[in-house]
C-alpha cells in the first residue's frame, strides 16, 4: 500500500508529523482521527524521494519575494489552523516552522513578533503592501466580531473569484498574442531576407520597377541594412507612450480617454463594475458599514474616474443621500447595476444585491471577452495574410512582366 506523510495535531494541540500506510488519503485521514489526531495535511510520500533542488543565491532572486499565490495559501492555512483550535500566534508559528522559503518564514515570524508587541492581526497586516484595504478591513471586522476564521475564508473565496477571472482573461489572450508574434516574425523575415534577393535579381535584369514595388524594395533594403535603427524607430515611440502613461498626467489622460473608446469603454465599465460590486458584497455581508465599504472600493477601482465617483458617493451617503441616486447621476456604472442597487437599498439587502450584480457582469464580461477574441483571431490572420500576400503578388507580377518582355 502507498505511504502518506501527514502533519496533524494531537490532543494537546501539539503539531506532529509522521508517515502512515493506507490505501488512499481518505483512509489515512480516518486512521489518524481514530488515533486521536486532527489532520492538517496529508500528501503522498516516497521513502526514496530526493530533496528539492535549491538554486544558488544569485540565481534565486525570485524566491525572496512573497507572491500572490503564497498570500492566498497563507489566508487559507491561517483560517484552517484557527478552526483547528490554535491561537493566532501559534498558527503563525506552525506556518513559519513548516515553510521551505526563507522570505515566507521571515514574513510569518515578523507577524508573530508584531502580535507579541501588542498589535492586532489587522494592524500587523497593514504594515505590508501585500494586503489590500479590503483584506485588512474584513480581517478587522472578523477580529471585532470574534469570527476571524470565517472572515479569512471569505477573503479566500473573494481572491479565488478574481484570480479565476484573471486567469480566464490571460488564457483567452494567449493564442491571439502568439499568432501576432508569429505573423510579425514571418513578415520581418520576408522583408529582411527574401526581398533583398529579389532586388539583386531585378537589378541584374535592368528592368525598371513599378513605383510601389520600388518603394517596397527601398524599405526592405533600409530595414535589412539598418536593423537596429529600425527597431529603435519602431520601439522608441511605443516606449515613450508607455512612459507617459505611467506618469500621473498620462494616467489621468488614459483613464479619461479610454472611457470614450466604444469597445474599450464597455470592457472597462464591466470590469470595474464586477470588481466594485464584488467587493461591496463581501464587505457589507461581513458587517462593514456601507460608507467604509465604498471608501475601500475607491482604492480598489483602477480607473481614476471610478475612484472619483466612489469618493463622491461616500460623501453623499454621509450627508444622508442614497448611494444609488449619486451613482445614477454620474452615468459611469451601468444603469441596470444602479437600479438594482437602489432596490437593495430600499429592501435592506445591499450585500445580496451587490453579489447578484457582480455575478451578472462577471458573466457579461466573460462573454464579451470571448466575442472579442473570436474577432481578433481572424483579424490578425487577415492582416498578416494581406501584408504577406501583397509582397508575394507584387514580386510575382514583376517577374511575370519581365518574362513577357524577354519572350
Order of alpha helices (4+ residues) and beta strands (2+ residues): beta-beta-alpha-beta-alpha-alpha-alpha-alpha-alpha-alpha-alpha-alpha-alpha-alpha-alpha-alpha-alpha-alpha-alpha-alpha
